[in-house]
Amino acid sequence: MKSGCATCKLHAYADKKPDSFIARFWRWHTKWCPGWKAYQRELSERQKAEGQGTGQESDRSETPEG
């Protein structure tokens, strides 16, 4: 993937501690971050490609809660 969201330390910390200030900051920044939007597009395209090959869709979601 082109974006660094999958390996982002801030993203990982927010996933581990969803009630922390860092997690709230991370969720806030995903609302306007062009990198996050590109990451979501990449995930969507990958899921479509995987779904076409197997006939099944992945249930993995990488969207922030909030």
Residue pairs with C-beta under 8 A, 6 or more apart in sequence:
1 39
1 42
1 46
2 38
2 42
3 35
3 36
3 38
3 39
3 42
4 35
5 11
5 35
5 36
5 39
5 62
6 39
6 62
10 22
10 25
10 26
11 26
13 20
13 22
13 23
13 26
14 20
14 22
14 23
14 26
14 27
14 64
15 23
17 23
18 65
24 66
26 64
27 64
27 65
27 66
29 36
30 36
30 64
39 62
40 62
40 63
43 62
47 57
47 58
47 60
50 57
50 58
51 57
51 58
